[in-house]
């Protein structure tokens, strides 16, 4: 299986889907499923009930309501944003001094 070029805390741009054009930071990566979770992208509403169990003295109720939850999207729907040129780009790899580094395909800068 090929490795994933996008890592946690990378800035990415969504290139397809309902959130196309949005940028965000990668929160979580699932390489085996080829999915990423991006901050502020692919949000769904989750309706929660109040927690009604109060077993111990002094324990408070859990607040209910509508919560916005981020979902995983396919890794093919995002592109890494280059730190130097600021554009969405593909990722290349080069070996420099025995260390494999990621390289921007547009400007050639290290990521």
Gaussian input, Z-matrix of N, CA and C with variables (Angstrom, degrees):
# hf/3-21g

backbone

0 1
 N
 C     1     B1
 C     2     B2     1     A1
 N     3     B3     2     A2     1     D1
 C     4     B4     3     A3     2     D2
 C     5     B5     4     A4     3     D3
 N     6     B6     5     A5     4     D4
 C     7     B7     6     A6     5     D5
 C     8     B8     7     A7     6     D6
 N     9     B9     8     A8     7     D7
 C    10    B10     9     A9     8     D8
 C    11    B11    10    A10     9     D9
 N    12    B12    11    A11    10    D10
 C    13    B13    12    A12    11    D11
 C    14    B14    13    A13    12    D12
 N    15    B15    14    A14    13    D13
 C    16    B16    15    A15    14    D14
 C    17    B17    16    A16    15    D15
 N    18    B18    17    A17    16    D16
 C    19    B19    18    A18    17    D17
 C    20    B20    19    A19    18    D18
 N    21    B21    20    A20    19    D19
 C    22    B22    21    A21    20    D20
 C    23    B23    22    A22    21    D21
 N    24    B24    23    A23    22    D22
 C    25    B25    24    A24    23    D23
 C    26    B26    25    A25    24    D24
 N    27    B27    26    A26    25    D25
 C    28    B28    27    A27    26    D26
 C    29    B29    28    A28    27    D27
 N    30    B30    29    A29    28    D28
 C    31    B31    30    A30    29    D29
 C    32    B32    31    A31    30    D30
 N    33    B33    32    A32    31    D31
 C    34    B34    33    A33    32    D32
 C    35    B35    34    A34    33    D33
 N    36    B36    35    A35    34    D34
 C    37    B37    36    A36    35    D35
 C    38    B38    37    A37    36    D36
 N    39    B39    38    A38    37    D37
 C    40    B40    39    A39    38    D38
 C    41    B41    40    A40    39    D39
 N    42    B42    41    A41    40    D40
 C    43    B43    42    A42    41    D41
 C    44    B44    43    A43    42    D42
 N    45    B45    44    A44    43    D43
 C    46    B46    45    A45    44    D44
 C    47    B47    46    A46    45    D45
 N    48    B48    47    A47    46    D46
 C    49    B49    48    A48    47    D47
 C    50    B50    49    A49    48    D48
 N    51    B51    50    A50    49    D49
 C    52    B52    51    A51    50    D50
 C    53    B53    52    A52    51    D51
 N    54    B54    53    A53    52    D52
 C    55    B55    54    A54    53    D53
 C    56    B56    55    A55    54    D54
 N    57    B57    56    A56    55    D55
 C    58    B58    57    A57    56    D56
 C    59    B59    58    A58    57    D57
 N    60    B60    59    A59    58    D58
 C    61    B61    60    A60    59    D59
 C    62    B62    61    A61    60    D60
 N    63    B63    62    A62    61    D61
 C    64    B64    63    A63    62    D62
 C    65    B65    64    A64    63    D63
 N    66    B66    65    A65    64    D64
 C    67    B67    66    A66    65    D65
 C    68    B68    67    A67    66    D66
 N    69    B69    68    A68    67    D67
 C    70    B70    69    A69    68    D68
 C    71    B71    70    A70    69    D69
 N    72    B72    71    A71    70    D70
 C    73    B73    72    A72    71    D71
 C    74    B74    73    A73    72    D72
 N    75    B75    74    A74    73    D73
 C    76    B76    75    A75    74    D74
 C    77    B77    76    A76    75    D75
 N    78    B78    77    A77    76    D76
 C    79    B79    78    A78    77    D77
 C    80    B80    79    A79    78    D78
 N    81    B81    80    A80    79    D79
 C    82    B82    81    A81    80    D80
 C    83    B83    82    A82    81    D81
 N    84    B84    83    A83    82    D82
 C    85    B85    84    A84    83    D83
 C    86    B86    85    A85    84    D84
 N    87    B87    86    A86    85    D85
 C    88    B88    87    A87    86    D86
 C    89    B89    88    A88    87    D87
 N    90    B90    89    A89    88    D88
 C    91    B91    90    A90    89    D89
 C    92    B92    91    A91    90    D90
 N    93    B93    92    A92    91    D91
 C    94    B94    93    A93    92    D92
 C    95    B95    94    A94    93    D93
 N    96    B96    95    A95    94    D94
 C    97    B97    96    A96    95    D95
 C    98    B98    97    A97    96    D96
 N    99    B99    98    A98    97    D97
 C   100   B100    99    A99    98    D98
 C   101   B101   100   A100    99    D99
 N   102   B102   101   A101   100   D100
 C   103   B103   102   A102   101   D101
 C   104   B104   103   A103   102   D102
 N   105   B105   104   A104   103   D103
 C   106   B106   105   A105   104   D104
 C   107   B107   106   A106   105   D105
 N   108   B108   107   A107   106   D106
 C   109   B109   108   A108   107   D107
 C   110   B110   109   A109   108   D108
 N   111   B111   110   A110   109   D109
 C   112   B112   111   A111   110   D110
 C   113   B113   112   A112   111   D111
 N   114   B114   113   A113   112   D112
 C   115   B115   114   A114   113   D113
 C   116   B116   115   A115   114   D114
 N   117   B117   116   A116   115   D115
 C   118   B118   117   A117   116   D116
 C   119   B119   118   A118   117   D117
 N   120   B120   119   A119   118   D118
 C   121   B121   120   A120   119   D119
 C   122   B122   121   A121   120   D120
 N   123   B123   122   A122   121   D121
 C   124   B124   123   A123   122   D122
 C   125   B125   124   A124   123   D123
 N   126   B126   125   A125   124   D124
 C   127   B127   126   A126   125   D125
 C   128   B128   127   A127   126   D126
 N   129   B129   128   A128   127   D127
 C   130   B130   129   A129   128   D128
 C   131   B131   130   A130   129   D129
 N   132   B132   131   A131   130   D130
 C   133   B133   132   A132   131   D131
 C   134   B134   133   A133   132   D132
 N   135   B135   134   A134   133   D133
 C   136   B136   135   A135   134   D134
 C   137   B137   136   A136   135   D135
 N   138   B138   137   A137   136   D136
 C   139   B139   138   A138   137   D137
 C   140   B140   139   A139   138   D138
 N   141   B141   140   A140   139   D139
 C   142   B142   141   A141   140   D140
 C   143   B143   142   A142   141   D141
 N   144   B144   143   A143   142   D142
 C   145   B145   144   A144   143   D143
 C   146   B146   145   A145   144   D144
 N   147   B147   146   A146   145   D145
 C   148   B148   147   A147   146   D146
 C   149   B149   148   A148   147   D147
 N   150   B150   149   A149   148   D148
 C   151   B151   150   A150   149   D149
 C   152   B152   151   A151   150   D150
 N   153   B153   152   A152   151   D151
 C   154   B154   153   A153   152   D152
 C   155   B155   154   A154   153   D153
 N   156   B156   155   A155   154   D154
 C   157   B157   156   A156   155   D155
 C   158   B158   157   A157   156   D156
 N   159   B159   158   A158   157   D157
 C   160   B160   159   A159   158   D158
 C   161   B161   160   A160   159   D159
 N   162   B162   161   A161   160   D160
 C   163   B163   162   A162   161   D161
 C   164   B164   163   A163   162   D162
 N   165   B165   164   A164   163   D163
 C   166   B166   165   A165   164   D164
 C   167   B167   166   A166   165   D165
 N   168   B168   167   A167   166   D166
 C   169   B169   168   A168   167   D167
 C   170   B170   169   A169   168   D168
 N   171   B171   170   A170   169   D169
 C   172   B172   171   A171   170   D170
 C   173   B173   172   A172   171   D171
 N   174   B174   173   A173   172   D172
 C   175   B175   174   A174   173   D173
 C   176   B176   175   A175   174   D174
 N   177   B177   176   A176   175   D175
 C   178   B178   177   A177   176   D176
 C   179   B179   178   A178   177   D177
 N   180   B180   179   A179   178   D178
 C   181   B181   180   A180   179   D179
 C   182   B182   181   A181   180   D180
 N   183   B183   182   A182   181   D181
 C   184   B184   183   A183   182   D182
 C   185   B185   184   A184   183   D183
 N   186   B186   185   A185   184   D184
 C   187   B187   186   A186   185   D185
 C   188   B188   187   A187   186   D186
 N   189   B189   188   A188   187   D187
 C   190   B190   189   A189   188   D188
 C   191   B191   190   A190   189   D189
 N   192   B192   191   A191   190   D190
 C   193   B193   192   A192   191   D191
 C   194   B194   193   A193   192   D192
 N   195   B195   194   A194   193   D193
 C   196   B196   195   A195   194   D194
 C   197   B197   196   A196   195   D195
 N   198   B198   197   A197   196   D196
 C   199   B199   198   A198   197   D197
 C   200   B200   199   A199   198   D198
 N   201   B201   200   A200   199   D199
 C   202   B202   201   A201   200   D200
 C   203   B203   202   A202   201   D201
 N   204   B204   203   A203   202   D202
 C   205   B205   204   A204   203   D203
 C   206   B206   205   A205   204   D204
 N   207   B207   206   A206   205   D205
 C   208   B208   207   A207   206   D206
 C   209   B209   208   A208   207   D207
 N   210   B210   209   A209   208   D208
 C   211   B211   210   A210   209   D209
 C   212   B212   211   A211   210   D210
 N   213   B213   212   A212   211   D211
 C   214   B214   213   A213   212   D212
 C   215   B215   214   A214   213   D213
 N   216   B216   215   A215   214   D214
 C   217   B217   216   A216   215   D215
 C   218   B218   217   A217   216   D216
 N   219   B219   218   A218   217   D217
 C   220   B220   219   A219   218   D218
 C   221   B221   220   A220   219   D219
 N   222   B222   221   A221   220   D220
 C   223   B223   222   A222   221   D221
 C   224   B224   223   A223   222   D222
 N   225   B225   224   A224   223   D223
 C   226   B226   225   A225   224   D224
 C   227   B227   226   A226   225   D225
 N   228   B228   227   A227   226   D226
 C   229   B229   228   A228   227   D227
 C   230   B230   229   A229   228   D228
 N   231   B231   230   A230   229   D229
 C   232   B232   231   A231   230   D230
 C   233   B233   232   A232   231   D231
 N   234   B234   233   A233   232   D232
 C   235   B235   234   A234   233   D233
 C   236   B236   235   A235   234   D234
 N   237   B237   236   A236   235   D235
 C   238   B238   237   A237   236   D236
 C   239   B239   238   A238   237   D237
 N   240   B240   239   A239   238   D238
 C   241   B241   240   A240   239   D239
 C   242   B242   241   A241   240   D240
 N   243   B243   242   A242   241   D241
 C   244   B244   243   A243   242   D242
 C   245   B245   244   A244   243   D243
 N   246   B246   245   A245   244   D244
 C   247   B247   246   A246   245   D245
 C   248   B248   247   A247   246   D246
 N   249   B249   248   A248   247   D247
 C   250   B250   249   A249   248   D248
 C   251   B251   250   A250   249   D249
 N   252   B252   251   A251   250   D250
 C   253   B253   252   A252   251   D251
 C   254   B254   253   A253   252   D252
 N   255   B255   254   A254   253   D253
 C   256   B256   255   A255   254   D254
 C   257   B257   256   A256   255   D255
 N   258   B258   257   A257   256   D256
 C   259   B259   258   A258   257   D257
 C   260   B260   259   A259   258   D258
 N   261   B261   260   A260   259   D259
 C   262   B262   261   A261   260   D260
 C   263   B263   262   A262   261   D261
 N   264   B264   263   A263   262   D262
 C   265   B265   264   A264   263   D263
 C   266   B266   265   A265   264   D264
 N   267   B267   266   A266   265   D265
 C   268   B268   267   A267   266   D266
 C   269   B269   268   A268   267   D267
 N   270   B270   269   A269   268   D268
 C   271   B271   270   A270   269   D269
 C   272   B272   271   A271   270   D270
 N   273   B273   272   A272   271   D271
 C   274   B274   273   A273   272   D272
 C   275   B275   274   A274   273   D273
 N   276   B276   275   A275   274   D274
 C   277   B277   276   A276   275   D275
 C   278   B278   277   A277   276   D276
 N   279   B279   278   A278   277   D277
 C   280   B280   279   A279   278   D278
 C   281   B281   280   A280   279   D279
 N   282   B282   281   A281   280   D280
 C   283   B283   282   A282   281   D281
 C   284   B284   283   A283   282   D282
 N   285   B285   284   A284   283   D283
 C   286   B286   285   A285   284   D284
 C   287   B287   286   A286   285   D285
 N   288   B288   287   A287   286   D286
 C   289   B289   288   A288   287   D287
 C   290   B290   289   A289   288   D288
 N   291   B291   290   A290   289   D289
 C   292   B292   291   A291   290   D290
 C   293   B293   292   A292   291   D291
 N   294   B294   293   A293   292   D292
 C   295   B295   294   A294   293   D293
 C   296   B296   295   A295   294   D294
 N   297   B297   296   A296   295   D295
 C   298   B298   297   A297   296   D296
 C   299   B299   298   A298   297   D297
 N   300   B300   299   A299   298   D298
 C   301   B301   300   A300   299   D299
 C   302   B302   301   A301   300   D300
 N   303   B303   302   A302   301   D301
 C   304   B304   303   A303   302   D302
 C   305   B305   304   A304   303   D303
 N   306   B306   305   A305   304   D304
 C   307   B307   306   A306   305   D305
 C   308   B308   307   A307   306   D306
 N   309   B309   308   A308   307   D307
 C   310   B310   309   A309   308   D308
 C   311   B311   310   A310   309   D309
 N   312   B312   311   A311   310   D310
 C   313   B313   312   A312   311   D311
 C   314   B314   313   A313   312   D312
 N   315   B315   314   A314   313   D313
 C   316   B316   315   A315   314   D314
 C   317   B317   316   A316   315   D315
 N   318   B318   317   A317   316   D316
 C   319   B319   318   A318   317   D317
 C   320   B320   319   A319   318   D318
 N   321   B321   320   A320   319   D319
 C   322   B322   321   A321   320   D320
 C   323   B323   322   A322   321   D321
 N   324   B324   323   A323   322   D322
 C   325   B325   324   A324   323   D323
 C   326   B326   325   A325   324   D324
 N   327   B327   326   A326   325   D325
 C   328   B328   327   A327   326   D326
 C   329   B329   328   A328   327   D327
 N   330   B330   329   A329   328   D328
 C   331   B331   330   A330   329   D329
 C   332   B332   331   A331   330   D330

   B1=1.4391
   B2=1.5314
   B3=1.3163
   B4=1.4517
   B5=1.5246
   B6=1.3307
   B7=1.4520
   B8=1.5264
   B9=1.3215
   B10=1.4539
   B11=1.5215
   B12=1.3377
   B13=1.4588
   B14=1.5093
   B15=1.3258
   B16=1.4589
   B17=1.5222
   B18=1.3433
   B19=1.4572
   B20=1.5234
   B21=1.3135
   B22=1.4560
   B23=1.5311
   B24=1.3249
   B25=1.4692
   B26=1.5243
   B27=1.3331
   B28=1.4639
   B29=1.5228
   B30=1.3366
   B31=1.4591
   B32=1.5285
   B33=1.3296
   B34=1.4586
   B35=1.5268
   B36=1.3264
   B37=1.4636
   B38=1.5207
   B39=1.3309
   B40=1.4620
   B41=1.5235
   B42=1.3463
   B43=1.4683
   B44=1.5189
   B45=1.3472
   B46=1.4619
   B47=1.5183
   B48=1.3190
   B49=1.4546
   B50=1.5137
   B51=1.3222
   B52=1.4619
   B53=1.5235
   B54=1.3266
   B55=1.4631
   B56=1.5233
   B57=1.3206
   B58=1.4584
   B59=1.5244
   B60=1.3416
   B61=1.4580
   B62=1.5187
   B63=1.3247
   B64=1.4652
   B65=1.5230
   B66=1.3292
   B67=1.4629
   B68=1.5201
   B69=1.3220
   B70=1.4527
   B71=1.5117
   B72=1.3322
   B73=1.4555
   B74=1.5175
   B75=1.3347
   B76=1.4600
   B77=1.5226
   B78=1.3324
   B79=1.4575
   B80=1.5265
   B81=1.3346
   B82=1.4596
   B83=1.5234
   B84=1.3305
   B85=1.4655
   B86=1.5219
   B87=1.3386
   B88=1.4637
   B89=1.5226
   B90=1.3405
   B91=1.4653
   B92=1.5246
   B93=1.3327
   B94=1.4643
   B95=1.5224
   B96=1.3300
   B97=1.4654
   B98=1.5268
   B99=1.3319
   B100=1.4633
   B101=1.5332
   B102=1.3372
   B103=1.4567
   B104=1.5303
   B105=1.3403
   B106=1.4576
   B107=1.5308
   B108=1.3292
   B109=1.4621
   B110=1.5222
   B111=1.3384
   B112=1.4619
   B113=1.5293
   B114=1.3260
   B115=1.4547
   B116=1.5269
   B117=1.3344
   B118=1.4616
   B119=1.5085
   B120=1.3238
   B121=1.4653
   B122=1.5304
   B123=1.3308
   B124=1.4674
   B125=1.5231
   B126=1.3099
   B127=1.4637
   B128=1.5302
   B129=1.3183
   B130=1.4595
   B131=1.5205
   B132=1.3340
   B133=1.4528
   B134=1.5183
   B135=1.3216
   B136=1.4546
   B137=1.5257
   B138=1.3276
   B139=1.4580
   B140=1.5197
   B141=1.3241
   B142=1.4563
   B143=1.5304
   B144=1.3268
   B145=1.4582
   B146=1.5234
   B147=1.3184
   B148=1.4577
   B149=1.5203
   B150=1.3165
   B151=1.4603
   B152=1.5132
   B153=1.3109
   B154=1.4569
   B155=1.5222
   B156=1.3234
   B157=1.4617
   B158=1.5227
   B159=1.3292
   B160=1.4667
   B161=1.5168
   B162=1.3189
   B163=1.4559
   B164=1.5214
   B165=1.3096
   B166=1.4605
   B167=1.5219
   B168=1.2833
   B169=1.4597
   B170=1.5361
   B171=1.3246
   B172=1.4550
   B173=1.5182
   B174=1.3224
   B175=1.4655
   B176=1.5239
   B177=1.3231
   B178=1.4586
   B179=1.5224
   B180=1.3138
   B181=1.4613
   B182=1.5216
   B183=1.3213
   B184=1.4600
   B185=1.5161
   B186=1.3301
   B187=1.4556
   B188=1.5231
   B189=1.3052
   B190=1.4643
   B191=1.5116
   B192=1.3248
   B193=1.4530
   B194=1.5177
   B195=1.3195
   B196=1.4603
   B197=1.5180
   B198=1.3278
   B199=1.4660
   B200=1.5258
   B201=1.3396
   B202=1.4639
   B203=1.5236
   B204=1.3249
   B205=1.4548
   B206=1.5318
   B207=1.3460
   B208=1.4601
   B209=1.5197
   B210=1.3258
   B211=1.4560
   B212=1.5295
   B213=1.3346
   B214=1.4622
   B215=1.5225
   B216=1.3433
   B217=1.4658
   B218=1.5240
   B219=1.3230
   B220=1.4589
   B221=1.5245
   B222=1.3211
   B223=1.4615
   B224=1.5348
   B225=1.3390
   B226=1.4599
   B227=1.5267
   B228=1.3237
   B229=1.4655
   B230=1.5160
   B231=1.3362
   B232=1.4556
   B233=1.5241
   B234=1.3386
   B235=1.4661
   B236=1.5233
   B237=1.3119
   B238=1.4594
   B239=1.5223
   B240=1.3411
   B241=1.4637
   B242=1.5216
   B243=1.3307
   B244=1.4660
   B245=1.5282
   B246=1.3363
   B247=1.4625
   B248=1.5227
   B249=1.3329
   B250=1.4638
   B251=1.5311
   B252=1.3369
   B253=1.4744
   B254=1.5243
   B255=1.3408
   B256=1.4585
   B257=1.5116
   B258=1.3281
   B259=1.4657
   B260=1.5204
   B261=1.3465
   B262=1.4651
   B263=1.5238
   B264=1.3226
   B265=1.4530
   B266=1.5115
   B267=1.3138
   B268=1.4622
   B269=1.5228
   B270=1.3191
   B271=1.4570
   B272=1.5174
   B273=1.3252
   B274=1.4542
   B275=1.5188
   B276=1.3169
   B277=1.4678
   B278=1.5144
   B279=1.3295
   B280=1.4561
   B281=1.5179
   B282=1.3306
   B283=1.4562
   B284=1.5219
   B285=1.3407
   B286=1.4562
   B287=1.5250
   B288=1.3249
   B289=1.4694
   B290=1.5284
   B291=1.3223
   B292=1.4547
   B293=1.5213
   B294=1.3429
   B295=1.4609
   B296=1.5301
   B297=1.3305
   B298=1.4662
   B299=1.5239
   B300=1.3468
   B301=1.4630
   B302=1.5217
   B303=1.3348
   B304=1.4695
   B305=1.5242
   B306=1.3288
   B307=1.4613
   B308=1.5152
   B309=1.3392
   B310=1.4723
   B311=1.5283
   B312=1.3209
   B313=1.4664
   B314=1.5240
   B315=1.3331
   B316=1.4697
   B317=1.5234
   B318=1.3513
   B319=1.4681
   B320=1.5269
   B321=1.3270
   B322=1.4554
   B323=1.5150
   B324=1.3462
   B325=1.4605
   B326=1.5308
   B327=1.3337
   B328=1.4660
   B329=1.5140
   B330=1.3295
   B331=1.4624
   B332=1.4715
   A1=109.50
   A2=116.67
   A3=121.41
   A4=110.10
   A5=115.94
   A6=119.85
   A7=109.83
   A8=114.97
   A9=121.78
   A10=108.36
   A11=117.26
   A12=121.41
   A13=114.05
   A14=117.75
   A15=121.35
   A16=108.59
   A17=115.34
   A18=120.74
   A19=110.18
   A20=115.31
   A21=121.99
   A22=109.39
   A23=116.60
   A24=126.18
   A25=114.01
   A26=119.29
   A27=121.73
   A28=108.92
   A29=116.36
   A30=119.91
   A31=107.50
   A32=116.24
   A33=121.25
   A34=109.83
   A35=114.33
   A36=121.69
   A37=107.96
   A38=116.06
   A39=120.54
   A40=107.88
   A41=116.90
   A42=120.62
   A43=113.15
   A44=118.00
   A45=119.99
   A46=109.75
   A47=115.59
   A48=121.28
   A49=111.53
   A50=116.44
   A51=120.62
   A52=113.17
   A53=118.04
   A54=122.36
   A55=112.28
   A56=117.46
   A57=122.03
   A58=111.20
   A59=115.64
   A60=121.76
   A61=113.98
   A62=117.86
   A63=120.17
   A64=110.19
   A65=114.74
   A66=121.14
   A67=109.19
   A68=114.91
   A69=119.16
   A70=111.15
   A71=115.06
   A72=122.35
   A73=108.87
   A74=116.52
   A75=121.59
   A76=108.50
   A77=116.06
   A78=122.33
   A79=110.61
   A80=116.75
   A81=121.31
   A82=109.13
   A83=116.84
   A84=122.42
   A85=109.25
   A86=116.04
   A87=121.88
   A88=107.77
   A89=118.38
   A90=120.53
   A91=113.78
   A92=118.19
   A93=120.28
   A94=111.52
   A95=117.46
   A96=121.74
   A97=111.98
   A98=117.55
   A99=124.50
   A100=111.36
   A101=115.53
   A102=121.01
   A103=110.05
   A104=115.54
   A105=121.68
   A106=109.78
   A107=115.08
   A108=120.99
   A109=106.78
   A110=115.59
   A111=121.59
   A112=108.87
   A113=115.52
   A114=121.74
   A115=110.76
   A116=117.16
   A117=122.44
   A118=115.16
   A119=118.46
   A120=122.90
   A121=108.74
   A122=117.30
   A123=124.05
   A124=110.59
   A125=115.70
   A126=120.92
   A127=109.79
   A128=115.20
   A129=121.83
   A130=108.59
   A131=116.29
   A132=119.73
   A133=109.24
   A134=115.41
   A135=121.90
   A136=107.17
   A137=115.73
   A138=121.29
   A139=108.76
   A140=117.07
   A141=120.99
   A142=110.24
   A143=115.62
   A144=121.66
   A145=108.91
   A146=115.44
   A147=118.96
   A148=109.24
   A149=115.44
   A150=119.95
   A151=109.29
   A152=117.54
   A153=120.59
   A154=113.27
   A155=118.62
   A156=120.96
   A157=110.05
   A158=115.00
   A159=120.87
   A160=107.24
   A161=115.48
   A162=120.12
   A163=111.86
   A164=117.25
   A165=121.18
   A166=111.21
   A167=113.93
   A168=119.93
   A169=109.54
   A170=116.80
   A171=121.24
   A172=114.35
   A173=117.58
   A174=120.18
   A175=108.84
   A176=117.30
   A177=120.90
   A178=110.84
   A179=115.61
   A180=121.19
   A181=110.32
   A182=116.00
   A183=120.58
   A184=107.83
   A185=116.52
   A186=120.98
   A187=110.50
   A188=116.74
   A189=122.16
   A190=110.19
   A191=115.52
   A192=120.26
   A193=111.29
   A194=115.04
   A195=121.33
   A196=108.66
   A197=115.77
   A198=122.11
   A199=108.52
   A200=116.46
   A201=120.50
   A202=108.33
   A203=116.18
   A204=121.44
   A205=108.73
   A206=116.64
   A207=120.81
   A208=109.68
   A209=116.13
   A210=122.40
   A211=109.99
   A212=115.33
   A213=120.62
   A214=109.55
   A215=116.06
   A216=121.64
   A217=107.73
   A218=115.49
   A219=120.16
   A220=110.20
   A221=115.09
   A222=120.47
   A223=112.12
   A224=116.83
   A225=120.32
   A226=112.02
   A227=117.37
   A228=121.74
   A229=113.43
   A230=118.05
   A231=121.19
   A232=110.29
   A233=115.01
   A234=121.45
   A235=108.20
   A236=115.86
   A237=121.61
   A238=110.31
   A239=117.00
   A240=121.97
   A241=107.36
   A242=115.77
   A243=121.82
   A244=109.88
   A245=116.16
   A246=121.04
   A247=112.05
   A248=117.52
   A249=119.31
   A250=113.00
   A251=118.33
   A252=119.74
   A253=112.67
   A254=118.40
   A255=121.61
   A256=115.17
   A257=117.97
   A258=121.77
   A259=110.35
   A260=115.54
   A261=120.35
   A262=108.02
   A263=116.72
   A264=120.66
   A265=111.66
   A266=115.56
   A267=121.04
   A268=108.15
   A269=115.52
   A270=120.78
   A271=109.88
   A272=116.00
   A273=121.36
   A274=109.01
   A275=116.63
   A276=121.35
   A277=109.64
   A278=116.25
   A279=123.16
   A280=108.56
   A281=115.65
   A282=120.44
   A283=107.55
   A284=115.55
   A285=121.18
   A286=108.54
   A287=116.05
   A288=122.63
   A289=112.09
   A290=116.20
   A291=121.63
   A292=114.71
   A293=117.16
   A294=121.31
   A295=108.71
   A296=116.01
   A297=120.95
   A298=108.76
   A299=116.40
   A300=121.52
   A301=109.65
   A302=115.36
   A303=121.05
   A304=109.40
   A305=116.06
   A306=121.61
   A307=109.16
   A308=116.57
   A309=122.66
   A310=108.48
   A311=117.28
   A312=121.45
   A313=112.28
   A314=118.34
   A315=120.83
   A316=111.90
   A317=116.18
   A318=118.74
   A319=113.64
   A320=118.44
   A321=121.29
   A322=115.45
   A323=117.25
   A324=121.10
   A325=110.57
   A326=115.08
   A327=120.59
   A328=110.27
   A329=114.74
   A330=119.69
   A331=107.07
   D1=137.69
   D2=-179.39
   D3=-72.85
   D4=148.32
   D5=179.48
   D6=-77.57
   D7=160.42
   D8=-179.42
   D9=-92.80
   D10=131.77
   D11=-177.84
   D12=-84.77
   D13=-10.10
   D14=-178.39
   D15=-103.10
   D16=133.57
   D17=-176.44
   D18=-119.37
   D19=170.59
   D20=178.01
   D21=-62.48
   D22=142.41
   D23=179.94
   D24=72.85
   D25=7.92
   D26=171.96
   D27=-75.93
   D28=149.15
   D29=172.93
   D30=-90.86
   D31=128.18
   D32=-178.44
   D33=-128.74
   D34=161.97
   D35=176.04
   D36=-122.56
   D37=135.83
   D38=178.82
   D39=-78.43
   D40=128.07
   D41=-175.65
   D42=-106.65
   D43=-8.10
   D44=175.38
   D45=-155.30
   D46=156.32
   D47=-179.54
   D48=106.70
   D49=-175.27
   D50=-175.45
   D51=-68.99
   D52=-22.38
   D53=178.80
   D54=-100.52
   D55=26.10
   D56=-177.54
   D57=-57.30
   D58=133.52
   D59=178.71
   D60=95.69
   D61=-16.51
   D62=-179.40
   D63=-75.61
   D64=146.69
   D65=176.45
   D66=-115.07
   D67=150.07
   D68=179.02
   D69=-168.22
   D70=172.72
   D71=-179.49
   D72=-95.08
   D73=139.31
   D74=179.02
   D75=-73.57
   D76=124.55
   D77=-178.24
   D78=-94.54
   D79=-38.73
   D80=-174.86
   D81=-150.86
   D82=145.78
   D83=179.06
   D84=-129.16
   D85=132.97
   D86=173.70
   D87=-114.73
   D88=90.13
   D89=-174.40
   D90=-63.28
   D91=-35.52
   D92=-178.34
   D93=-67.95
   D94=-31.39
   D95=179.16
   D96=-98.09
   D97=-3.27
   D98=-179.47
   D99=55.61
   D100=50.06
   D101=-179.43
   D102=-132.80
   D103=149.45
   D104=178.10
   D105=-131.34
   D106=153.31
   D107=173.67
   D108=-112.51
   D109=123.04
   D110=-176.45
   D111=-112.21
   D112=136.16
   D113=-178.02
   D114=-65.07
   D115=124.38
   D116=177.37
   D117=81.64
   D118=7.26
   D119=-177.92
   D120=-122.57
   D121=146.63
   D122=177.27
   D123=55.52
   D124=60.54
   D125=-178.39
   D126=-98.05
   D127=137.91
   D128=177.72
   D129=-123.31
   D130=151.19
   D131=177.79
   D132=-90.62
   D133=135.72
   D134=178.53
   D135=-121.98
   D136=126.41
   D137=-179.29
   D138=-95.44
   D139=121.59
   D140=-178.24
   D141=-117.63
   D142=145.97
   D143=176.10
   D144=-90.76
   D145=160.95
   D146=176.19
   D147=-71.56
   D148=142.91
   D149=177.10
   D150=-74.42
   D151=119.94
   D152=-173.05
   D153=-97.63
   D154=-1.14
   D155=-178.18
   D156=-88.78
   D157=118.83
   D158=174.32
   D159=-126.36
   D160=85.31
   D161=-174.66
   D162=-79.87
   D163=-41.50
   D164=-174.43
   D165=-105.41
   D166=156.65
   D167=178.74
   D168=-69.61
   D169=134.67
   D170=178.17
   D171=88.94
   D172=-3.01
   D173=-179.70
   D174=-83.19
   D175=134.92
   D176=-176.00
   D177=-96.00
   D178=160.99
   D179=177.56
   D180=-73.59
   D181=145.85
   D182=175.56
   D183=-79.74
   D184=131.77
   D185=-176.65
   D186=-73.99
   D187=137.56
   D188=177.80
   D189=-103.04
   D190=176.78
   D191=178.17
   D192=142.84
   D193=-162.70
   D194=-179.60
   D195=-100.03
   D196=123.81
   D197=-177.47
   D198=-116.24
   D199=135.64
   D200=173.85
   D201=-86.21
   D202=125.92
   D203=-176.45
   D204=-122.65
   D205=134.80
   D206=178.97
   D207=-83.72
   D208=141.46
   D209=-178.33
   D210=-112.70
   D211=162.32
   D212=175.68
   D213=-78.67
   D214=143.51
   D215=173.17
   D216=-123.87
   D217=161.77
   D218=-178.08
   D219=-69.23
   D220=143.79
   D221=-175.51
   D222=-68.48
   D223=-21.32
   D224=178.54
   D225=-74.14
   D226=-12.09
   D227=-179.69
   D228=-92.63
   D229=2.82
   D230=178.48
   D231=-126.53
   D232=152.94
   D233=176.25
   D234=-130.85
   D235=140.89
   D236=179.66
   D237=-67.61
   D238=139.27
   D239=176.96
   D240=-96.00
   D241=125.39
   D242=-178.62
   D243=-68.47
   D244=138.65
   D245=-179.22
   D246=-73.41
   D247=-28.44
   D248=-176.68
   D249=-91.59
   D250=-45.01
   D251=-178.04
   D252=-94.41
   D253=-16.54
   D254=175.29
   D255=74.34
   D256=16.55
   D257=-179.30
   D258=-112.52
   D259=155.26
   D260=175.79
   D261=-70.11
   D262=132.74
   D263=-173.96
   D264=-146.13
   D265=164.56
   D266=170.99
   D267=-84.03
   D268=166.65
   D269=-176.07
   D270=-111.63
   D271=132.63
   D272=172.54
   D273=-113.70
   D274=168.46
   D275=179.24
   D276=-127.65
   D277=141.11
   D278=174.89
   D279=-137.35
   D280=152.35
   D281=176.77
   D282=-104.23
   D283=116.66
   D284=178.87
   D285=-122.67
   D286=119.79
   D287=-179.20
   D288=55.79
   D289=38.72
   D290=178.08
   D291=78.19
   D292=7.12
   D293=179.96
   D294=-117.92
   D295=130.52
   D296=178.87
   D297=-82.26
   D298=124.17
   D299=-178.65
   D300=-122.64
   D301=153.47
   D302=176.16
   D303=-85.73
   D304=141.99
   D305=-175.08
   D306=-132.26
   D307=140.21
   D308=176.42
   D309=-70.69
   D310=133.42
   D311=179.13
   D312=-77.10
   D313=-19.44
   D314=-178.57
   D315=-85.06
   D316=-50.74
   D317=-174.65
   D318=-111.19
   D319=-12.06
   D320=178.04
   D321=83.71
   D322=5.54
   D323=-178.79
   D324=-76.89
   D325=152.47
   D326=177.14
   D327=-71.90
   D328=147.02
   D329=175.79
   D330=-102.63

